Amino acid sequence: MSKNIDISKKVKPLGDRVLIKEDINSKEKKTASGIIIPITVNEDKGGKKGEIVAIGEGHYEDGKLIPISVKIGDEVLFQWGDKIQIDGEEYYIVRESELLAILK
């Protein structure tokens, strides 16, 4: 988790955006017969799973700040976002409204 604290000091998403570190292991799938479909198979249509590592302050509605409802460390499902690289690692910047679910 210390890596996440370091990244949240380097990047502060603005407004209602969050910074997500994608769980690349979630892309690898196994069939019922035990065949592993590797990450290299390009299947970008489904949702991605990742962990929130930094959050913005929220958005303003009628002059009032509405804080973000997720927190650092939440595991979420998302479909798209802007991919960026920080210190050689890939992250996604995603609006809170584009998050599909918080995974429990």
N, C-alpha and C positions, 0 to 999 in steps of 0.2 A: 504494500500500500504506500510505502514511502515514495515510490516512483510517481504515483498519482499526485501526491502532495507537491512534488517538484514540478510536475507539468501544470498544475493549477496556479503555480507562482509565475510560470512563463507565459501562459495564455489565459486571458479572461474573456469568455464569450460575451458579446453585447446583447442587451435586450433579453428576449425570450429564447436565446440559443443555448445549446449545451454542447460540450465537447465529449465525444464518445470514442473509446478504444474498442475496436471491433474484436470479438472473440473469433479468431480465425479457425479455431478448432471446431466451431459449430458448423462450418461449411462442409467438413468431411462427413460423408454419410455412409452407412453400412446397409446393404440389402438384407432381406430375410435369409438368403442363402449364405451370407457372410462375406460377400464381395464388398470391398471398400471402394467407394467412388471418391477419388482424390480431389483436393482443393483446386487443382489445375483445370478441372472441368468447369467451363464458364457457364454458370447458372445464376445470373444476376437478377432474376425475376422475383424471387422471394424475399422475405424479410431477413434482415441481418440482426444478429444478437451482439450486444456489447455492454460495456460498463461505463457509466458516466464518470468522467474524471474532472470536469470543471463545469460550472453553470454561470449563466448571466443573472442579473438581478430580477428580471421579469419584464413585463410590458405595462404600458400605461393605458388605462381605459377611463375616459371621462376625467382625466387629470389625477387619477388615483393609481398607485403602483400595485399591480397584481403579481405577487411573487410566483416563481416557478414551483410547480408541485412535486418535482423530483429532486433528489439530493445526490451528492457525490457518493459513489459506491453502489447506486441502484443499477441492477441489471435490466436492460430494456431491449425491446424489439423495435427496429426502425427499418424503413424501406429505402430512403435515400438521404443524401446530404452532401455537403462539399467536402471532398477528401483533401487533407493537408498532411504534410510531413513535418514532424518536429523531432529533432535529434535522431533522424533516421528511422523513426517509427511513424506509421500511418494512423491518422485519427479522422473522425468525421465531425463537422460542425452541422448541427441539425436544429431546426426550430422545434420548440416544445410541441407545437401543434402537429408536427409530423412524426412524433413518437407514436407507435402503435399500441404498446403495452409496457407495463412494468412487470417483470417476471419475478415471481415469488419462490 
